[in-house]
Amino acid sequence: MTRTVKGLCTLVFTKYKIHKINIYIASDNLASNQIANRAGFYLEAKLRDNALLFNQYHDENLWTLLENEWRNY
């Protein structure tokens, strides 16, 4: 899965010329948070009660990657 995320980053940064990618992941989803970390994303913020799932609010982590960080990773 990490390889897939890295491949998508390559596509987004090279073909579509995007400056920044944001990924929102449930804070308690450890596997997905590890994938973002291994793919070179930075944990920018913890957003409290940001997502409503199954009639309950959950915290989310905001992971970001800038184009210049991707090039240097």
Secondary structure, DSSP 4 states (H G I P E B T S, - for coil): -HHHHHHHHHHHHHHS--SEEEEEEETT-HHHHHHHHHTT-EEEEEEEEEEEETTEEEEEEEEEEEHHHHHH-
